[in-house]
Structures are given as C-alpha cells and as structure tokens.
C-alpha cells in the first residue's frame, strides 16, 4: 500500500525566526533546496523552483502556490500540478513545514502529503514517493548545514 505522506524532522541549532526565513526567502531557498527560486511567501502567492544539480540530473522547474504562511511557525504550499490548472488536493502534493522552538533551537518538521488523492497511476505515485523520501533527507541535511554555517 502506498503511504499518503512523507514525514521528516530535524533539530536545528538556530532560532525559529531564522529557520522560517531560510525556508521562505528565495535567496536562501536557493542555498539549500532548489538551484533557483522565485516565491511570494504569502497565502495565495505563487512561485517556481528550478532544480538542476541539487535534486535531479535534468533541469526541471516546478510551479507552486502557497497555501499557508504563519510566520514563524508554519509554511505550506502545493506543487507539481499540471500546467494550466489550479493546484488542488487531487492534482498536487501538499508540502508543509512546521517549526517549533526547542531550547535555543528549532524542531523543523516537513510533511509532503496527499498522495492517495492524486489522480496518478499507482506506479508513478510509488516512484515519486521513493524519490522524494530520499530527496527530503538530502535537502534537510543541506538546510541544516546551511543554517549552521550562517550562525
């Protein structure tokens, strides 16, 4: 059975406000996640993430729409939806970052969910989940390293 979500979390030795900026500001996103980022980090805001070397061996641009922006605790967006369509539960995964202060650091949880509702063939869902499960591990390690170098 295909899971409905990928969930990961890390502890980062930086304040919640700092980590929130790192996951929402395009100039910082391009340091740990995508090779290039355009983003209006407000509810309903749109953006694009371009991946070249960080996540794939072929260039790809993914559109996204911000679903929630609650600084500094929560940021969520839908992405990877078909051209010409508005993102919704049946055509795009939801990525949600939740930040919680823990001592002087931040517990960052990321969940990419909604796979059960996607109108994709089961084998495509399974391949996507496998790639993204490994991808989130790599991206969160990169985020952790980036924030640590900034401190």
N, C-alpha and C positions, 0 to 999 in steps of 0.2 A: 504494500500500500504506500502511496506517495504521501509524504508529510505535507501539511498545509503551511508550514513555516520553517524558516531557518532562524535560529536564535543564537546570539553570541554575546558575551560581555567581557569587559576588561576593566581593570582598575588603573587609572592614570594619575600620576602624581602632579596634578595641576588643578586649580580651581574650576568649578562648574562654568563660570562665565568664559574662561579661556577656552575650554573644550567646546562650548557651544559655538564660539566664533570660528573655531577650526573646522567644524562640520557644516557651517552655513556661509562662510565668506569665500567667494570664488577664488581669490588669490591664495587662500590657504587650502581649499579643496584640491587645487592643482599641485599641491606639495605632497599629498599623501594618498589621494584617491584616484582622480582622473588626470589625464595629461593636460586637459584644458577644461575650464568650467565657466559657464555663464549661468547666473542664477539670481532671481529676485526672491529672497528668502522670506516671503510673507504669504499668508494663506491665499491661494489662487495664483500666486506667482509662478512664472514658467522659467524653464532653464534647459540647458543642454550640457551633457557631459561627453567629452571626447576621450576615447581610450585608444592608445597606440601601444606603448611599451608596458604600461602598468598592468593591464589585465588581459591582453589579447595579442595574438601575432598578426592581426589585421586591424586596420583602422576602423573604428565604428563610433558613431555619435548616437547617443540615446537622449531622447527628449524626456522631460519630467515636468510634473506640476505639483506644487507644494499643497499639501492637504492640511497641515497644521504647523504653526510656528508659535511656540510658547516659551520665549526666552526666560531663563536659560535651562529649562527642564525638558522640553520635548520639541522634536522637529520630525516631520513626516512628509513623504512625497510618494506619488505614483510614478512609475517609469516603465519604459519598454512597451509602450502601447502603439498600435498601428498608426501610420501616417494618415492624416485626415480625420482621425477620430478623437473624441474627448476621452481622457482616461476614466475608467470606472472599474468596479470590482471584477467584472467578467473579462476585461481585456488587459489588465496591468497589475503587476505585483505592487504591494504597498511596502515601503521601507520606512521604518520608524526608529528613531534614536530617542532613548530615554536617558536622562542624566540625573544622577543622584549624588549629592555631596556625601563623602565618606571620609571622615577625618579632614585632612587638608587636601585630599584628592577627590577624584570623581569616578564613580562607577558608571561606565557607559555601557548601555545595553542596546544592541541593534537587532531588530527583527525584520525579516523580509517575509511577507505572508500573502495569503490569498491564492495559493496555487490550486486549491481544489475548485475554485470558481472559474479559473481560466479556461477558455474555450480552445485549448491546445490539445493535440494528441498526447496520450499518456507518456510515450517515449520522449517527446520533446520536453514535457514537464520534468521528467526524471533527469534528463541530461542537463537542463537549466539548473535544477536544484543542486546537482552534483558540482557543477562548475561554480555556482555562486556560493555554495557552502565552503569550498576551498578558497574562493576569492575573498570572502569576508574575513577569513583567518589572516590572509596576506595583507589585506587593506587595514585591518585593525592593528596588526603589528607595525605597519608603516605609520599609521596615525600615532601610535604610542611612541615610536621613535622620533617622529617629527615634533610632537609636543615636548618630549623630554629634551630635545636639542634646543628648543625655544626657551626653556626655563633657566 
